[in-house]
Each structure stands twice: as structure tokens, then as C-alpha cells.
Amino acid sequence: MKSWYSAKLLFQSTINDASLGHPLCEESIRILLADTEEEARARAQRVGVAAQHEYQNEQNETVKWEFVSVVDIQEIDENSLVDGAEIYSELCRKD
């Protein structure tokens, strides 16, 4: 039986194939329907690769957004899919 999963994907940006200092990163949360967590992880990997893109910025430099990894997968209780429902959470400590 298929279940809903949230997938946290990490992307990194480079300009002209160089990451100057600290590269700009994006974490993106995607929702996937899959039979198992392993299938959801594989689908998330494909979604990440497919989302890679590049474009020319205003300075005519090539900006590339590259998929780095699937950071996390979490199963979502489909009964909780309502307006305002939490689909992903992460605990962290502040420095």
C-alpha cells in the first residue's frame, strides 16, 4: 500500500563552475507517494537530479544549481494531510 513521504533535498549553486567561499545552498522539501521508504528515497534522488538547472545571470555568468543529496525521508500520516498540517520537522540546537 502506498504511503506519503516527505523528502528533504539539498541543492548547491555555483557560478562559472566555482563556489566562491561559502556556496549558496537550498534545502527543498518534496512530497512523494511510494510503497516503501527505500522507494521514496530512490524517487527523491530522481526528483533531485531532474531539478538541476542552469541559467545566465545579469553579469552573463553561468549559474548552476546542482543536486547534492537526499538529506532525509519521513513518512507522513495521510490522515493528517489537512490545511496547515506539518509535513516535515527537524530538531536542532542553536549555537
SERO-4910 file (N, C-alpha, C, O; in steps of 0.05 Angstrom, whole numbers):
BEGIN
 pado doro    nc1    nc2    nc3   cac1   cac2   cac3    cc1    cc2    cc3    oc1    oc2    oc3
  Met    A     17    -24      0      0      0      0     18     25      0     37     27     15
  Lys    A     11     44    -17     27     68    -19     23     86      5      1     88     16
  Ser    A     44    100     13     43    119     35     56    145     25     71    145      5
  Trp    A     49    167     38     62    193     32     87    195     48     89    187     71
  Tyr    A    108    207     35    133    212     48    142    241     41    136    252     20
  Ser    A    155    253     60    168    279     54    198    273     50    210    257     64
  Ala    A    210    286     31    238    283     25    251    310     26    243    329     13
  Lys    A    273    312     42    288    337     44    312    334     25    329    316     28
  Leu    A    313    351      4    334    350    -16    353    374    -13    344    396     -6
  Leu    A    378    370    -17    398    391    -16    409    397    -43    418    379    -58
  Phe    A    409    423    -50    420    433    -75    442    454    -69    441    466    -48
  Gln    A    461    456    -87    482    476    -84    486    491   -110    484    480   -132
  Ser    A    492    517   -107    495    534   -130    525    541   -134    540    545   -115
  Thr    A    533    541   -160    559    551   -167    556    571   -190    537    570   -205
  Ile    A    576    589   -191    576    608   -213    602    604   -229    624    604   -218
  Asn    A    599    600   -255    621    594   -273    638    571   -262    662    572   -263
  Asp    A    624    550   -253    637    525   -242    655    530   -218    672    513   -213
  Ala    A    651    551   -204    667    556   -180    649    564   -157    630    580   -160
  Ser    A    654    552   -134    639    560   -110    657    579    -94    675    570    -81
  Leu    A    651    604    -96    667    625    -83    661    625    -53    639    633    -45
  Gly    A    681    618    -37    677    618     -8    656    598      1    660    574     -1
  His    A    634    608     10    612    591     20    591    590     -1    577    610     -7
  Pro    A    587    567    -14    567    565    -35    539    569    -24    533    563     -1
  Leu    A    522    579    -41    494    583    -34    480    555    -37    483    542    -57
  Cys    A    466    548    -16    452    522    -15    422    526    -11    414    546     -1
  Glu    A    407    506    -20    378    506    -17    370    478     -7    379    458    -18
  Glu    A    353    478     14    341    453     22    312    455     13    298    474     19
  Ser    A    303    434      0    276    434    -12    261    410     -1    272    387     -1
  Ile    A    236    414      8    220    392     18    200    384     -4    185    401    -14
  Arg    A    200    358    -11    183    348    -32    165    326    -20    173    313     -1
  Ile    A    141    323    -31    122    303    -22    121    281    -44    118    287    -67
  Leu    A    124    256    -35    125    233    -53    106    212    -44    102    208    -20
  Leu    A     94    197    -63     77    174    -57     93    149    -65    101    146    -88
  Ala    A     97    131    -46    113    108    -51    104     84    -34     91     88    -14
  Asp    A    112     60    -42    106     36    -27    123     33     -2    114     23     19
  Thr    A    148     41     -3    167     37     19    185     62     21    186     79      3
  Glu    A    199     64     44    217     86     48    240     85     27    249    105     17
  Glu    A    249     61     21    270     57      1    261     67    -27    277     80    -41
  Glu    A    237     61    -34    226     71    -60    224    101    -59    230    115    -79
  Ala    A    215    112    -37    213    142    -34    240    155    -37    243    175    -50
  Arg    A    261    142    -25    288    153    -27    298    153    -56    310    172    -65
  Ala    A    293    131    -70    301    129    -98    286    149   -115    298    162   -132
  Arg    A    261    152   -110    245    172   -125    255    200   -119    257    217   -137
  Ala    A    261    206    -94    272    232    -86    298    238   -100    303    261   -109
  Gln    A    315    218   -103    340    221   -117    335    229   -146    348    247   -157
  Arg    A    316    216   -159    309    222   -187    297    250   -189    303    265   -208
  Val    A    280    258   -170    269    285   -170    291    306   -167    291    326   -181
  Gly    A    310    301   -150    332    319   -146    349    323   -171    355    345   -178
  Val    A    356    301   -183    372    302   -208    356    317   -230    368    333   -244
  Ala    A    330    311   -232    314    324   -253    311    354   -248    306    370   -266
  Ala    A    314    363   -223    310    391   -216    335    408   -221    334    433   -219
  Gln    A    358    396   -227    382    411   -232    378    429   -257    364    421   -276
  His    A    389    452   -255    386    471   -278    408    492   -278    423    495   -258
  Glu    A    411    506   -300    430    528   -301    418    550   -317    400    546   -334
  Tyr    A    429    574   -313    419    598   -328    441    619   -327    461    617   -312
  Gln    A    438    639   -344    457    662   -345    446    684   -327    422    691   -329
  Asn    A    463    694   -308    454    716   -292    458    743   -306    466    744   -329
  Glu    A    453    765   -292    455    792   -304    483    799   -312    487    816   -329
  Gln    A    503    786   -300    531    791   -307    541    771   -328    565    769   -334
  Asn    A    522    757   -341    528    737   -362    545    714   -352    560    702   -367
  Glu    A    543    708   -326    556    685   -314    537    661   -314    513    665   -311
  Thr    A    548    638   -316    532    614   -315    527    605   -286    546    599   -272
  Val    A    502    605   -277    495    597   -251    484    569   -253    465    564   -268
  Lys    A    495    550   -238    486    522   -238    475    515   -211    488    520   -190
  Trp    A    452    503   -211    440    491   -186    443    461   -189    430    449   -207
  Glu    A    459    449   -172    465    420   -174    453    406   -150    454    416   -127
  Phe    A    442    382   -155    432    365   -133    455    353   -118    474    343   -130
  Val    A    454    355    -91    476    344    -75    468    317    -63    482    298    -65
  Ser    A    444    317    -49    437    292    -36    408    293    -26    395    314    -24
  Val    A    398    269    -19    373    266     -4    382    267     25    396    249     34
  Val    A    374    288     39    382    291     67    366    273     85    378    262    104
  Asp    A    340    271     81    323    256     99    297    249     85    288    262     66
  Ile    A    286    227     95    259    217     86    242    213    111    252    201    130
  Gln    A    218    223    111    200    218    133    172    210    122    162    222    104
  Glu    A    161    189    134    134    180    127    114    200    138    117    210    161
  Ile    A     93    206    123     72    224    131     46    208    136     39    192    119
  Asp    A     34    213    158      8    201    163    -13    215    146    -19    238    150
  Glu    A    -23    200    126    -42    213    106    -67    224    119    -80    241    108
  Asn    A    -74    213    143    -98    224    157    -93    252    167   -112    267    174
  Ser    A    -67    260    169    -61    287    179    -57    307    156    -50    330    162
  Leu    A    -62    299    131    -59    318    109    -83    336    106   -102    331     92
  Val    A    -82    357    121   -102    378    121    -88    405    120    -64    407    123
  Asp    A   -103    426    115    -92    453    114    -76    459    139    -86    457    161
  Gly    A    -51    467    135    -34    474    158    -20    450    171     -6    454    191
  Ala    A    -23    426    159    -10    403    171     20    404    169     31    414    149
  Glu    A     34    394    189     63    393    188     71    369    171     62    346    177
  Ile    A     88    373    152     96    350    135    126    344    140    135    323    130
  Tyr    A    140    360    154    168    355    160    176    370    185    167    392    189
  Ser    A    193    357    201    204    371    224    232    362    229    240    340    221
  Glu    A    248    379    241    276    372    247    284    386    273    278    410    276
  Leu    A    296    371    291    305    383    316    334    393    312    350    380    299
  Cys    A    340    416    323    367    426    322    373    443    347    355    452    361
  Arg    A    399    447    352    408    463    375    420    489    363    435    488    343
  Lys    A    414    511    376    425    537    367    453    539    380    457    532    403
  Asp    A    472    551    365    499    555    375    499    577    395    520    584    406
***
